Amino acid sequence: MSETQILPERLQQFVTQLEAVIGQDEAQIVEQGSALLRDLIAQDDWLPPQAAVPHPQFYRQYLLYRDPAARFSIVSFVWGPGQSTPIHDHTVWGLIGLLRGAEISHDFRRTADGTLERHGEPQRLETGTVVAVSPTLGDIHQVYNAYSDRVSVGIHVYGADIGAVDRSVYTLDGQVKPFRSGYTPQIPYRSYQRVRAELLAGREIALLDVREEDPHAQAHPLFAANFPYGRIEIDAYTKLPRRDVPIVVLDDGEGLALPSALRLHQLGYTDVAVLEGGVSGWRDAGGELFRDVNVPSKSFGELVEHERHTPSLSAPEVKALIDKGENIVILDARRYDEYQTMSIPGSISVPGAELALRARELAPDPSTRIIVNCAGRTRSIIGTQSLINAGVPNPVSALRNGTIGWTLAEQQLEHGQSRSYPPASDANRQTAARDARVLADRAGVLRLDRSQLAALHQDRTRSNYFFDVRSPGEYGDGRLPYFRSAPGGQLVQETEQFAPVRGARIVLADSDGVRANLTAHWLRQMNHEVYVVDGLEAEDFSVSGAWKDELPPQPQVDEISVDTLARWLEDAPQQTAVLDFTSGVNYQKRHIPGAWFALRSQLSAALAQLPEGVQRYVLTCGSSLLARYVVADLRTLTKLPIVVLSGGTAAWAAAGKPVESGATRLASPLIDRYRRPYEGTDNRAEAMQAYLDWEFGLVAQLGRDGTHGFRVV
């Protein structure tokens, strides 16, 4: 809060009275200022709520007022349950008043050998109490929240701009480190009404659900993209390309929204807010909540079927056609890895955006019936309607309810298949490109040439996403500068994960004029501002090497080698706790023997699950990239040594060290990924049917929500 900001009336009165005291000697300031502060905290109805929000792991210091001449400053000091400061000094006079809760202060003094010792008895400050500190009165202390189950809030007044004062922190053995406390930004709150108005106006906004994916999937606003707290540094710069884009973060009371907002602020984002009341506040204000993941795309797919009456066949009907040897071809629109896990007998893998390009090769006879399937409904509906919209002469139908419907009909699936599409002939490619361009133009897709693309890329006033919608294999062979891989079918299926900023610009490219235009015509109907780059030649796709996300600077951490960790685990395994921050799926595939799966979002609870006797922590993940960012969080919770395994679990495995599999040691629950009812081969029939029933109700939910802006052409 700056000195020009309007202050709460009670705080403004305190500032005015204190200004009359400043300028006297320190003893008079302390005496008269203490009386004024005691009056201020006697009433608890004036502190802005954003200046009283705790962090789940460490204390917060919010600036309430800073004197223009830096003669004094006023802060709120917010303690979460059980939190404490390091041993520290102030170097200026200070007044400490307890507005809520209680705190315990331990004073320290230096001994002749330079070490520190406790001085006097601990002092407990209750609500309404005011005490003073200064270099003349005693200035070195350590402070704790007196409560382990509630928040405490103090109002501190210091004789300088305390956030800019050079101060020191100490250890008992006499070590001294300089520090400046700075201030915690006061993250504002955004109401449901304001967020809804932004969505309806089509202005850029990123609504980010920072919980893990499973709780996100239980209930969230329509356009809330899952953006877990534990991966903020990994995902932010790629998925939120404009640093001043309006961002609203939310949780459902887990205490993750504020830390996430603060972290985004530290990463350079300047317009970050927290959703007022979180998920529950959205619901209580009249907002619609949705289940599952990728809901904008799935609800759009249901709307397409509702509006266009997309033809479909039931699983028994398709099985009968197969058994009779009818003239059909079944095209699986999912990712290739999903197809390999389970597939309809005889089907061919043709992921979403490839359908219009490849269908004529796979069904050259116009009388051949094309049947498009996915795991559930969305991709088969969109795939079927894509072929119909593109003017493919064959009869086309969706497999109603996909592999779920097939399984519920008690029909057998295939596993481990590798059938895929052939290359497209020049004639079929040209026909498909012409038809896709007509569709894109009809939907209102915008066009760019090379020079316009370069200008748009330099435009920092908007959020711009650049996607190459070709297959991953083609992308790996050569790509355009600054274009990420986003195969068209998956981009339509998971739009909010690829491009979480609603209202952003999306630019698509391919090498044939089919897949980009077809994908764009769907995205435009989903109310995205979307462009296709025209006139690209093969030589334009010349960038080699894997895409690398832009990342913030990696923290400096202490590292150990694979051999060192192996020796520690062999000599004294109970003393070393290996914490693995990879995904739950990857942890179950392989991990270092004895390693514990842990979520950064539940770090404190994870430590409580570890056995006694731990003397050091070793952090890892696949490459140890994410583990590096977790170190700072862990340091707020423990004084034990923390090191990172150099190269992560991948380096451990590459060195030929043994690995385990399975959910052997879970310090955190496996909630980082939602179990989709349409994936895998062991889903319960009740769960699959419930998922289908939910999808059938999405069109009605869209109507109640009213923010989508979808239109089907």
Secondary structure by P-SEA (a helix, b strand, c coil): ccccccccaaaaaaaaaaaaaccccaaaaaaaaaaaaaaaaccccccccccccccccbbbbbbccccccccbbbbbbbbccccccccccccccbbbbbcccbbbbbbbbbccccbbbbcccbbbbcccbbbbbccccccccccccccccbbbbbbbbccccccccccccccccbbbbbbbbccccbbbbbcaaaaaaaaaacccccccccccaaaaaacccccccccccccccccccccccccccbbbbbccccccaaaaaaaaaaacccccccccccaaaaaaabbbbbcccaaaaaaaaaaaaaaaccccccaaaaaaaaaaccbbbbbbcccaaaaaaccccbbbbbcccccccccccccccccbbbbbbccccaaaaaaaaaaaaaccccccccccccaaaaaaabbbbbcccccccccccaaaaaaaaaaaaaaaaaabbbbbcaaaaaaaaaccccbbbbbbcccaaaaaaccccccccccaaaaaaccccccccccbbbbbbcccccaaaaaaaaaaaaccbbbbbccccccccccccccccccccccbbbbbcaaaaaaaaaaccccbbbbbcccaaaaaacccccbbbbbccaaaaaaaaccccccbbbbbcccaaaaaaaaaaaaaccccbbbbccccaaaaaaacccccccccccccccccccccccccccccaaaaaaaaaaaaaaaaaaaaacccccccc
